[in-house]
Amino acid sequence: MENTQLTKTQSNIIFIIVLLIIAAISWGIFTAIDRSDKKLIKVVTLPSTAKVFINDVASPHDSYITPGTYTIRVEDKGFANAERKVVITEDDTFSVALAPESDDAKKWIQENGEKYGEEYNPQSSINPILVQLPLRNILYTVTAGNEVTKPTDPLMLNVTAFVGYKNAPIDKIRSMGYDPTDYNYKFNSTSPF
């Protein structure tokens, strides 16, 4: 009798394990099908508690979406909202540092800004592309210019690119949701040889 009971218990445990394995495999297949032809978009925010909206729909900071044009809006209490139109063609990460408006938000930045290092730059609320710089790839490098300008002047971007590839960084800036005509450029050509 005891031997039969032990066998039933073992059978039940094996059945539950098999059921869990089938559920895990099914979930994996469903996730793979659901995410096929979609791109992973990560929105890193400062403060990290900020809410992310993609085309006015509340979204997690990491979202899988189909390629296309989207409006990403980030907001948090006491901070100025940030909004950017982006063209999604591949997996990408966007960093958004919100500018403090309320006294509480300014206090939060004073108390917490250092632990975020260079992520928080008050200038980034005026020129959000600063959070994304430098842009580096095998063909080009884009950095913020050091020229002192009036706050109302366009940001100067230094572009170093191989001869014949000056449009590549401009196309990347456009795909990140920025208007390339909003900036001044200083081009330096280099040769791969």
PyMOL commands that place a pseudoatom at each C-alpha (Angstrom):
pseudoatom trace, name=CA, resn=MET, resi=1, chain=A, elem=C, hetatm=0, pos=[0.000, 0.000, 0.000]
pseudoatom trace, name=CA, resn=GLU, resi=2, chain=A, elem=C, hetatm=0, pos=[2.721, 2.476, 0.961]
pseudoatom trace, name=CA, resn=ASN, resi=3, chain=A, elem=C, hetatm=0, pos=[4.609, 1.630, -2.205]
pseudoatom trace, name=CA, resn=THR, resi=4, chain=A, elem=C, hetatm=0, pos=[1.500, 2.440, -4.307]
pseudoatom trace, name=CA, resn=GLN, resi=5, chain=A, elem=C, hetatm=0, pos=[1.049, 5.776, -2.461]
pseudoatom trace, name=CA, resn=LEU, resi=6, chain=A, elem=C, hetatm=0, pos=[4.677, 6.727, -3.104]
pseudoatom trace, name=CA, resn=THR, resi=7, chain=A, elem=C, hetatm=0, pos=[4.238, 5.963, -6.789]
pseudoatom trace, name=CA, resn=LYS, resi=8, chain=A, elem=C, hetatm=0, pos=[1.134, 8.204, -7.002]
pseudoatom trace, name=CA, resn=THR, resi=9, chain=A, elem=C, hetatm=0, pos=[3.032, 11.052, -5.279]
pseudoatom trace, name=CA, resn=GLN, resi=10, chain=A, elem=C, hetatm=0, pos=[5.949, 10.618, -7.642]
pseudoatom trace, name=CA, resn=SER, resi=11, chain=A, elem=C, hetatm=0, pos=[3.551, 10.548, -10.598]
pseudoatom trace, name=CA, resn=ASN, resi=12, chain=A, elem=C, hetatm=0, pos=[1.911, 13.775, -9.426]
pseudoatom trace, name=CA, resn=ILE, resi=13, chain=A, elem=C, hetatm=0, pos=[5.297, 15.491, -9.021]
pseudoatom trace, name=CA, resn=ILE, resi=14, chain=A, elem=C, hetatm=0, pos=[6.427, 14.364, -12.473]
pseudoatom trace, name=CA, resn=PHE, resi=15, chain=A, elem=C, hetatm=0, pos=[3.109, 15.526, -13.948]
pseudoatom trace, name=CA, resn=ILE, resi=16, chain=A, elem=C, hetatm=0, pos=[3.493, 18.989, -12.349]
pseudoatom trace, name=CA, resn=ILE, resi=17, chain=A, elem=C, hetatm=0, pos=[7.108, 19.290, -13.558]
pseudoatom trace, name=CA, resn=VAL, resi=18, chain=A, elem=C, hetatm=0, pos=[6.115, 18.322, -17.120]
pseudoatom trace, name=CA, resn=LEU, resi=19, chain=A, elem=C, hetatm=0, pos=[3.227, 20.807, -16.981]
pseudoatom trace, name=CA, resn=LEU, resi=20, chain=A, elem=C, hetatm=0, pos=[5.591, 23.602, -15.843]
pseudoatom trace, name=CA, resn=ILE, resi=21, chain=A, elem=C, hetatm=0, pos=[8.054, 22.763, -18.625]
pseudoatom trace, name=CA, resn=ILE, resi=22, chain=A, elem=C, hetatm=0, pos=[5.267, 22.842, -21.229]
pseudoatom trace, name=CA, resn=ALA, resi=23, chain=A, elem=C, hetatm=0, pos=[4.054, 26.207, -19.834]
pseudoatom trace, name=CA, resn=ALA, resi=24, chain=A, elem=C, hetatm=0, pos=[7.584, 27.674, -19.972]
pseudoatom trace, name=CA, resn=ILE, resi=25, chain=A, elem=C, hetatm=0, pos=[8.103, 26.475, -23.554]
pseudoatom trace, name=CA, resn=SER, resi=26, chain=A, elem=C, hetatm=0, pos=[4.680, 27.843, -24.566]
pseudoatom trace, name=CA, resn=TRP, resi=27, chain=A, elem=C, hetatm=0, pos=[5.465, 31.211, -22.971]
pseudoatom trace, name=CA, resn=GLY, resi=28, chain=A, elem=C, hetatm=0, pos=[8.819, 31.323, -24.779]
pseudoatom trace, name=CA, resn=ILE, resi=29, chain=A, elem=C, hetatm=0, pos=[7.198, 30.549, -28.137]
pseudoatom trace, name=CA, resn=PHE, resi=30, chain=A, elem=C, hetatm=0, pos=[4.431, 33.115, -27.555]
pseudoatom trace, name=CA, resn=THR, resi=31, chain=A, elem=C, hetatm=0, pos=[6.985, 35.789, -26.580]
pseudoatom trace, name=CA, resn=ALA, resi=32, chain=A, elem=C, hetatm=0, pos=[9.167, 35.043, -29.602]
pseudoatom trace, name=CA, resn=ILE, resi=33, chain=A, elem=C, hetatm=0, pos=[6.184, 35.267, -31.972]
pseudoatom trace, name=CA, resn=ASP, resi=34, chain=A, elem=C, hetatm=0, pos=[4.851, 38.411, -30.265]
pseudoatom trace, name=CA, resn=ARG, resi=35, chain=A, elem=C, hetatm=0, pos=[8.247, 40.161, -30.528]
pseudoatom trace, name=CA, resn=SER, resi=36, chain=A, elem=C, hetatm=0, pos=[9.072, 39.092, -34.068]
pseudoatom trace, name=CA, resn=ASP, resi=37, chain=A, elem=C, hetatm=0, pos=[9.520, 42.077, -36.375]
pseudoatom trace, name=CA, resn=LYS, resi=38, chain=A, elem=C, hetatm=0, pos=[9.538, 44.383, -33.339]
pseudoatom trace, name=CA, resn=LYS, resi=39, chain=A, elem=C, hetatm=0, pos=[12.391, 46.456, -31.989]
pseudoatom trace, name=CA, resn=LEU, resi=40, chain=A, elem=C, hetatm=0, pos=[13.407, 46.906, -28.354]
pseudoatom trace, name=CA, resn=ILE, resi=41, chain=A, elem=C, hetatm=0, pos=[13.232, 50.528, -27.295]
pseudoatom trace, name=CA, resn=LYS, resi=42, chain=A, elem=C, hetatm=0, pos=[14.745, 51.447, -23.941]
pseudoatom trace, name=CA, resn=VAL, resi=43, chain=A, elem=C, hetatm=0, pos=[13.965, 54.849, -22.467]
pseudoatom trace, name=CA, resn=VAL, resi=44, chain=A, elem=C, hetatm=0, pos=[16.370, 55.759, -19.673]
pseudoatom trace, name=CA, resn=THR, resi=45, chain=A, elem=C, hetatm=0, pos=[14.975, 58.642, -17.647]
pseudoatom trace, name=CA, resn=LEU, resi=46, chain=A, elem=C, hetatm=0, pos=[16.249, 61.022, -15.037]
pseudoatom trace, name=CA, resn=PRO, resi=47, chain=A, elem=C, hetatm=0, pos=[14.620, 60.834, -12.599]
pseudoatom trace, name=CA, resn=SER, resi=48, chain=A, elem=C, hetatm=0, pos=[14.121, 57.105, -13.003]
pseudoatom trace, name=CA, resn=THR, resi=49, chain=A, elem=C, hetatm=0, pos=[10.557, 57.391, -11.662]
pseudoatom trace, name=CA, resn=ALA, resi=50, chain=A, elem=C, hetatm=0, pos=[9.445, 59.391, -14.715]
pseudoatom trace, name=CA, resn=LYS, resi=51, chain=A, elem=C, hetatm=0, pos=[6.563, 58.009, -16.733]
pseudoatom trace, name=CA, resn=VAL, resi=52, chain=A, elem=C, hetatm=0, pos=[7.057, 57.129, -20.411]
pseudoatom trace, name=CA, resn=PHE, resi=53, chain=A, elem=C, hetatm=0, pos=[4.385, 57.550, -23.080]
pseudoatom trace, name=CA, resn=ILE, resi=54, chain=A, elem=C, hetatm=0, pos=[4.733, 56.264, -26.623]
pseudoatom trace, name=CA, resn=ASN, resi=55, chain=A, elem=C, hetatm=0, pos=[2.188, 57.883, -28.937]
pseudoatom trace, name=CA, resn=ASP, resi=56, chain=A, elem=C, hetatm=0, pos=[0.274, 59.031, -25.828]
pseudoatom trace, name=CA, resn=VAL, resi=57, chain=A, elem=C, hetatm=0, pos=[0.005, 55.481, -24.430]
pseudoatom trace, name=CA, resn=ALA, resi=58, chain=A, elem=C, hetatm=0, pos=[1.633, 54.789, -21.041]
pseudoatom trace, name=CA, resn=SER, resi=59, chain=A, elem=C, hetatm=0, pos=[4.475, 52.364, -21.707]
pseudoatom trace, name=CA, resn=PRO, resi=60, chain=A, elem=C, hetatm=0, pos=[7.175, 50.593, -19.724]
pseudoatom trace, name=CA, resn=HIS, resi=61, chain=A, elem=C, hetatm=0, pos=[10.697, 51.989, -20.001]
pseudoatom trace, name=CA, resn=ASP, resi=62, chain=A, elem=C, hetatm=0, pos=[11.589, 48.923, -22.143]
pseudoatom trace, name=CA, resn=SER, resi=63, chain=A, elem=C, hetatm=0, pos=[9.076, 48.310, -24.942]
pseudoatom trace, name=CA, resn=TYR, resi=64, chain=A, elem=C, hetatm=0, pos=[8.939, 46.189, -28.067]
pseudoatom trace, name=CA, resn=ILE, resi=65, chain=A, elem=C, hetatm=0, pos=[7.385, 48.121, -30.937]
pseudoatom trace, name=CA, resn=THR, resi=66, chain=A, elem=C, hetatm=0, pos=[7.147, 47.750, -34.697]
pseudoatom trace, name=CA, resn=PRO, resi=67, chain=A, elem=C, hetatm=0, pos=[9.431, 49.974, -36.777]
pseudoatom trace, name=CA, resn=GLY, resi=68, chain=A, elem=C, hetatm=0, pos=[7.946, 53.366, -37.597]
pseudoatom trace, name=CA, resn=THR, resi=69, chain=A, elem=C, hetatm=0, pos=[7.675, 56.947, -36.395]
pseudoatom trace, name=CA, resn=TYR, resi=70, chain=A, elem=C, hetatm=0, pos=[6.660, 57.524, -32.779]
pseudoatom trace, name=CA, resn=THR, resi=71, chain=A, elem=C, hetatm=0, pos=[6.367, 60.357, -30.305]
pseudoatom trace, name=CA, resn=ILE, resi=72, chain=A, elem=C, hetatm=0, pos=[8.020, 59.579, -26.979]
pseudoatom trace, name=CA, resn=ARG, resi=73, chain=A, elem=C, hetatm=0, pos=[6.956, 61.759, -24.060]
pseudoatom trace, name=CA, resn=VAL, resi=74, chain=A, elem=C, hetatm=0, pos=[8.496, 61.614, -20.594]
pseudoatom trace, name=CA, resn=GLU, resi=75, chain=A, elem=C, hetatm=0, pos=[6.988, 63.344, -17.588]
pseudoatom trace, name=CA, resn=ASP, resi=76, chain=A, elem=C, hetatm=0, pos=[7.324, 63.459, -13.824]
pseudoatom trace, name=CA, resn=LYS, resi=77, chain=A, elem=C, hetatm=0, pos=[5.786, 65.646, -11.147]
pseudoatom trace, name=CA, resn=GLY, resi=78, chain=A, elem=C, hetatm=0, pos=[7.741, 68.866, -10.671]
pseudoatom trace, name=CA, resn=PHE, resi=79, chain=A, elem=C, hetatm=0, pos=[9.779, 68.448, -13.869]
pseudoatom trace, name=CA, resn=ALA, resi=80, chain=A, elem=C, hetatm=0, pos=[9.296, 69.878, -17.354]
pseudoatom trace, name=CA, resn=ASN, resi=81, chain=A, elem=C, hetatm=0, pos=[7.908, 67.313, -19.772]
pseudoatom trace, name=CA, resn=ALA, resi=82, chain=A, elem=C, hetatm=0, pos=[10.165, 66.195, -22.605]
pseudoatom trace, name=CA, resn=GLU, resi=83, chain=A, elem=C, hetatm=0, pos=[8.828, 65.067, -25.950]
pseudoatom trace, name=CA, resn=ARG, resi=84, chain=A, elem=C, hetatm=0, pos=[10.657, 63.799, -28.985]
pseudoatom trace, name=CA, resn=LYS, resi=85, chain=A, elem=C, hetatm=0, pos=[9.621, 62.360, -32.327]
pseudoatom trace, name=CA, resn=VAL, resi=86, chain=A, elem=C, hetatm=0, pos=[11.719, 59.321, -33.225]
pseudoatom trace, name=CA, resn=VAL, resi=87, chain=A, elem=C, hetatm=0, pos=[12.046, 57.010, -36.197]
pseudoatom trace, name=CA, resn=ILE, resi=88, chain=A, elem=C, hetatm=0, pos=[12.515, 53.422, -35.061]
pseudoatom trace, name=CA, resn=THR, resi=89, chain=A, elem=C, hetatm=0, pos=[14.357, 51.143, -37.472]
pseudoatom trace, name=CA, resn=GLU, resi=90, chain=A, elem=C, hetatm=0, pos=[16.454, 49.092, -35.037]
pseudoatom trace, name=CA, resn=ASP, resi=91, chain=A, elem=C, hetatm=0, pos=[16.819, 48.397, -31.308]
pseudoatom trace, name=CA, resn=ASP, resi=92, chain=A, elem=C, hetatm=0, pos=[17.679, 51.691, -29.650]
pseudoatom trace, name=CA, resn=THR, resi=93, chain=A, elem=C, hetatm=0, pos=[18.112, 53.436, -26.311]
pseudoatom trace, name=CA, resn=PHE, resi=94, chain=A, elem=C, hetatm=0, pos=[16.980, 56.972, -25.583]
pseudoatom trace, name=CA, resn=SER, resi=95, chain=A, elem=C, hetatm=0, pos=[18.125, 58.950, -22.564]
pseudoatom trace, name=CA, resn=VAL, resi=96, chain=A, elem=C, hetatm=0, pos=[15.967, 61.758, -21.258]
pseudoatom trace, name=CA, resn=ALA, resi=97, chain=A, elem=C, hetatm=0, pos=[16.963, 64.076, -18.405]
pseudoatom trace, name=CA, resn=LEU, resi=98, chain=A, elem=C, hetatm=0, pos=[14.014, 66.171, -17.296]
pseudoatom trace, name=CA, resn=ALA, resi=99, chain=A, elem=C, hetatm=0, pos=[14.619, 69.763, -16.222]
pseudoatom trace, name=CA, resn=PRO, resi=100, chain=A, elem=C, hetatm=0, pos=[13.418, 70.545, -12.682]
pseudoatom trace, name=CA, resn=GLU, resi=101, chain=A, elem=C, hetatm=0, pos=[10.698, 73.184, -12.370]
pseudoatom trace, name=CA, resn=SER, resi=102, chain=A, elem=C, hetatm=0, pos=[9.355, 72.937, -8.816]
pseudoatom trace, name=CA, resn=ASP, resi=103, chain=A, elem=C, hetatm=0, pos=[11.358, 73.586, -5.674]
pseudoatom trace, name=CA, resn=ASP, resi=104, chain=A, elem=C, hetatm=0, pos=[10.997, 69.915, -4.689]
pseudoatom trace, name=CA, resn=ALA, resi=105, chain=A, elem=C, hetatm=0, pos=[12.362, 68.793, -8.055]
pseudoatom trace, name=CA, resn=LYS, resi=106, chain=A, elem=C, hetatm=0, pos=[15.293, 71.204, -7.789]
pseudoatom trace, name=CA, resn=LYS, resi=107, chain=A, elem=C, hetatm=0, pos=[16.006, 69.887, -4.293]
pseudoatom trace, name=CA, resn=TRP, resi=108, chain=A, elem=C, hetatm=0, pos=[15.836, 66.303, -5.587]
pseudoatom trace, name=CA, resn=ILE, resi=109, chain=A, elem=C, hetatm=0, pos=[18.393, 67.132, -8.299]
pseudoatom trace, name=CA, resn=GLN, resi=110, chain=A, elem=C, hetatm=0, pos=[20.704, 68.753, -5.743]
pseudoatom trace, name=CA, resn=GLU, resi=111, chain=A, elem=C, hetatm=0, pos=[20.485, 65.688, -3.483]
pseudoatom trace, name=CA, resn=ASN, resi=112, chain=A, elem=C, hetatm=0, pos=[20.599, 63.007, -6.181]
pseudoatom trace, name=CA, resn=GLY, resi=113, chain=A, elem=C, hetatm=0, pos=[22.222, 64.578, -9.258]
pseudoatom trace, name=CA, resn=GLU, resi=114, chain=A, elem=C, hetatm=0, pos=[25.771, 63.554, -8.331]
pseudoatom trace, name=CA, resn=LYS, resi=115, chain=A, elem=C, hetatm=0, pos=[25.021, 59.844, -8.210]
pseudoatom trace, name=CA, resn=TYR, resi=116, chain=A, elem=C, hetatm=0, pos=[23.864, 60.084, -11.810]
pseudoatom trace, name=CA, resn=GLY, resi=117, chain=A, elem=C, hetatm=0, pos=[27.149, 61.654, -12.848]
pseudoatom trace, name=CA, resn=GLU, resi=118, chain=A, elem=C, hetatm=0, pos=[27.078, 63.146, -16.322]
pseudoatom trace, name=CA, resn=GLU, resi=119, chain=A, elem=C, hetatm=0, pos=[23.558, 61.878, -17.008]
pseudoatom trace, name=CA, resn=TYR, resi=120, chain=A, elem=C, hetatm=0, pos=[22.131, 65.065, -15.565]
pseudoatom trace, name=CA, resn=ASN, resi=121, chain=A, elem=C, hetatm=0, pos=[23.153, 68.163, -17.375]
pseudoatom trace, name=CA, resn=PRO, resi=122, chain=A, elem=C, hetatm=0, pos=[20.825, 71.148, -17.057]
pseudoatom trace, name=CA, resn=GLN, resi=123, chain=A, elem=C, hetatm=0, pos=[21.900, 72.127, -20.571]
pseudoatom trace, name=CA, resn=SER, resi=124, chain=A, elem=C, hetatm=0, pos=[20.339, 68.871, -21.790]
pseudoatom trace, name=CA, resn=SER, resi=125, chain=A, elem=C, hetatm=0, pos=[16.865, 70.269, -21.199]
pseudoatom trace, name=CA, resn=ILE, resi=126, chain=A, elem=C, hetatm=0, pos=[17.706, 72.949, -23.787]
pseudoatom trace, name=CA, resn=ASN, resi=127, chain=A, elem=C, hetatm=0, pos=[19.651, 70.547, -26.057]
pseudoatom trace, name=CA, resn=PRO, resi=128, chain=A, elem=C, hetatm=0, pos=[18.398, 67.020, -25.308]
pseudoatom trace, name=CA, resn=ILE, resi=129, chain=A, elem=C, hetatm=0, pos=[20.850, 65.532, -27.822]
pseudoatom trace, name=CA, resn=LEU, resi=130, chain=A, elem=C, hetatm=0, pos=[23.626, 66.218, -25.290]
pseudoatom trace, name=CA, resn=VAL, resi=131, chain=A, elem=C, hetatm=0, pos=[22.456, 63.200, -23.288]
pseudoatom trace, name=CA, resn=GLN, resi=132, chain=A, elem=C, hetatm=0, pos=[23.086, 61.002, -26.347]
pseudoatom trace, name=CA, resn=LEU, resi=133, chain=A, elem=C, hetatm=0, pos=[26.562, 62.337, -27.176]
pseudoatom trace, name=CA, resn=PRO, resi=134, chain=A, elem=C, hetatm=0, pos=[29.119, 61.274, -28.110]
pseudoatom trace, name=CA, resn=LEU, resi=135, chain=A, elem=C, hetatm=0, pos=[27.877, 59.192, -31.027]
pseudoatom trace, name=CA, resn=ARG, resi=136, chain=A, elem=C, hetatm=0, pos=[30.533, 56.794, -32.240]
pseudoatom trace, name=CA, resn=ASN, resi=137, chain=A, elem=C, hetatm=0, pos=[30.580, 54.258, -34.966]
pseudoatom trace, name=CA, resn=ILE, resi=138, chain=A, elem=C, hetatm=0, pos=[33.162, 52.877, -37.365]
pseudoatom trace, name=CA, resn=LEU, resi=139, chain=A, elem=C, hetatm=0, pos=[32.448, 55.621, -39.932]
pseudoatom trace, name=CA, resn=TYR, resi=140, chain=A, elem=C, hetatm=0, pos=[32.049, 58.727, -37.766]
pseudoatom trace, name=CA, resn=THR, resi=141, chain=A, elem=C, hetatm=0, pos=[32.159, 60.403, -34.362]
pseudoatom trace, name=CA, resn=VAL, resi=142, chain=A, elem=C, hetatm=0, pos=[29.860, 63.214, -33.215]
pseudoatom trace, name=CA, resn=THR, resi=143, chain=A, elem=C, hetatm=0, pos=[30.667, 65.269, -30.113]
pseudoatom trace, name=CA, resn=ALA, resi=144, chain=A, elem=C, hetatm=0, pos=[29.375, 68.496, -28.612]
pseudoatom trace, name=CA, resn=GLY, resi=145, chain=A, elem=C, hetatm=0, pos=[31.381, 71.544, -29.610]
pseudoatom trace, name=CA, resn=ASN, resi=146, chain=A, elem=C, hetatm=0, pos=[33.351, 73.509, -27.029]
pseudoatom trace, name=CA, resn=GLU, resi=147, chain=A, elem=C, hetatm=0, pos=[32.639, 76.857, -28.621]
pseudoatom trace, name=CA, resn=VAL, resi=148, chain=A, elem=C, hetatm=0, pos=[31.075, 79.352, -26.221]
pseudoatom trace, name=CA, resn=THR, resi=149, chain=A, elem=C, hetatm=0, pos=[27.814, 80.562, -27.657]
pseudoatom trace, name=CA, resn=LYS, resi=150, chain=A, elem=C, hetatm=0, pos=[24.786, 82.418, -26.427]
pseudoatom trace, name=CA, resn=PRO, resi=151, chain=A, elem=C, hetatm=0, pos=[22.084, 80.125, -25.001]
pseudoatom trace, name=CA, resn=THR, resi=152, chain=A, elem=C, hetatm=0, pos=[19.866, 81.037, -27.932]
pseudoatom trace, name=CA, resn=ASP, resi=153, chain=A, elem=C, hetatm=0, pos=[22.450, 79.978, -30.537]
pseudoatom trace, name=CA, resn=PRO, resi=154, chain=A, elem=C, hetatm=0, pos=[22.213, 76.483, -32.036]
pseudoatom trace, name=CA, resn=LEU, resi=155, chain=A, elem=C, hetatm=0, pos=[24.413, 73.837, -30.453]
pseudoatom trace, name=CA, resn=MET, resi=156, chain=A, elem=C, hetatm=0, pos=[27.682, 73.208, -32.299]
pseudoatom trace, name=CA, resn=LEU, resi=157, chain=A, elem=C, hetatm=0, pos=[28.330, 69.553, -33.119]
pseudoatom trace, name=CA, resn=ASN, resi=158, chain=A, elem=C, hetatm=0, pos=[31.790, 68.361, -34.120]
pseudoatom trace, name=CA, resn=VAL, resi=159, chain=A, elem=C, hetatm=0, pos=[31.640, 65.619, -36.742]
pseudoatom trace, name=CA, resn=THR, resi=160, chain=A, elem=C, hetatm=0, pos=[34.641, 63.551, -37.736]
pseudoatom trace, name=CA, resn=ALA, resi=161, chain=A, elem=C, hetatm=0, pos=[33.780, 61.235, -40.625]
pseudoatom trace, name=CA, resn=PHE, resi=162, chain=A, elem=C, hetatm=0, pos=[35.486, 59.295, -43.369]
pseudoatom trace, name=CA, resn=VAL, resi=163, chain=A, elem=C, hetatm=0, pos=[35.526, 61.064, -46.717]
pseudoatom trace, name=CA, resn=GLY, resi=164, chain=A, elem=C, hetatm=0, pos=[32.200, 60.395, -48.428]
pseudoatom trace, name=CA, resn=TYR, resi=165, chain=A, elem=C, hetatm=0, pos=[30.330, 59.567, -45.195]
pseudoatom trace, name=CA, resn=LYS, resi=166, chain=A, elem=C, hetatm=0, pos=[29.385, 63.031, -43.907]
pseudoatom trace, name=CA, resn=ASN, resi=167, chain=A, elem=C, hetatm=0, pos=[25.666, 62.288, -44.315]
pseudoatom trace, name=CA, resn=ALA, resi=168, chain=A, elem=C, hetatm=0, pos=[25.770, 59.164, -42.114]
pseudoatom trace, name=CA, resn=PRO, resi=169, chain=A, elem=C, hetatm=0, pos=[25.883, 61.063, -38.787]
pseudoatom trace, name=CA, resn=ILE, resi=170, chain=A, elem=C, hetatm=0, pos=[23.205, 63.485, -40.017]
pseudoatom trace, name=CA, resn=ASP, resi=171, chain=A, elem=C, hetatm=0, pos=[20.964, 60.520, -40.882]
pseudoatom trace, name=CA, resn=LYS, resi=172, chain=A, elem=C, hetatm=0, pos=[21.613, 59.020, -37.418]
pseudoatom trace, name=CA, resn=ILE, resi=173, chain=A, elem=C, hetatm=0, pos=[20.683, 62.300, -35.709]
pseudoatom trace, name=CA, resn=ARG, resi=174, chain=A, elem=C, hetatm=0, pos=[17.464, 62.382, -37.756]
pseudoatom trace, name=CA, resn=SER, resi=175, chain=A, elem=C, hetatm=0, pos=[16.666, 58.737, -36.874]
pseudoatom trace, name=CA, resn=MET, resi=176, chain=A, elem=C, hetatm=0, pos=[17.072, 59.599, -33.180]
pseudoatom trace, name=CA, resn=GLY, resi=177, chain=A, elem=C, hetatm=0, pos=[14.186, 62.038, -33.523]
pseudoatom trace, name=CA, resn=TYR, resi=178, chain=A, elem=C, hetatm=0, pos=[16.157, 65.273, -33.752]
pseudoatom trace, name=CA, resn=ASP, resi=179, chain=A, elem=C, hetatm=0, pos=[15.987, 67.794, -36.558]
pseudoatom trace, name=CA, resn=PRO, resi=180, chain=A, elem=C, hetatm=0, pos=[19.529, 68.054, -37.973]
pseudoatom trace, name=CA, resn=THR, resi=181, chain=A, elem=C, hetatm=0, pos=[18.847, 71.648, -39.027]
pseudoatom trace, name=CA, resn=ASP, resi=182, chain=A, elem=C, hetatm=0, pos=[18.598, 72.633, -35.337]
pseudoatom trace, name=CA, resn=TYR, resi=183, chain=A, elem=C, hetatm=0, pos=[22.389, 72.384, -34.979]
pseudoatom trace, name=CA, resn=ASN, resi=184, chain=A, elem=C, hetatm=0, pos=[25.534, 73.931, -36.399]
pseudoatom trace, name=CA, resn=TYR, resi=185, chain=A, elem=C, hetatm=0, pos=[28.242, 71.532, -37.557]
pseudoatom trace, name=CA, resn=LYS, resi=186, chain=A, elem=C, hetatm=0, pos=[31.996, 71.560, -37.766]
pseudoatom trace, name=CA, resn=PHE, resi=187, chain=A, elem=C, hetatm=0, pos=[33.124, 68.784, -40.115]
pseudoatom trace, name=CA, resn=ASN, resi=188, chain=A, elem=C, hetatm=0, pos=[36.534, 67.144, -40.058]
pseudoatom trace, name=CA, resn=SER, resi=189, chain=A, elem=C, hetatm=0, pos=[37.261, 64.570, -42.752]
pseudoatom trace, name=CA, resn=THR, resi=190, chain=A, elem=C, hetatm=0, pos=[39.475, 61.602, -42.167]
pseudoatom trace, name=CA, resn=SER, resi=191, chain=A, elem=C, hetatm=0, pos=[40.707, 58.786, -44.357]
pseudoatom trace, name=CA, resn=PRO, resi=192, chain=A, elem=C, hetatm=0, pos=[40.586, 55.079, -43.549]
pseudoatom trace, name=CA, resn=PHE, resi=193, chain=A, elem=C, hetatm=0, pos=[44.052, 54.702, -45.085]
for i in range(1, 193): cmd.bond("trace and resi %d" % i, "trace and resi %d" % (i + 1))
show_as sticks, trace
zoom trace
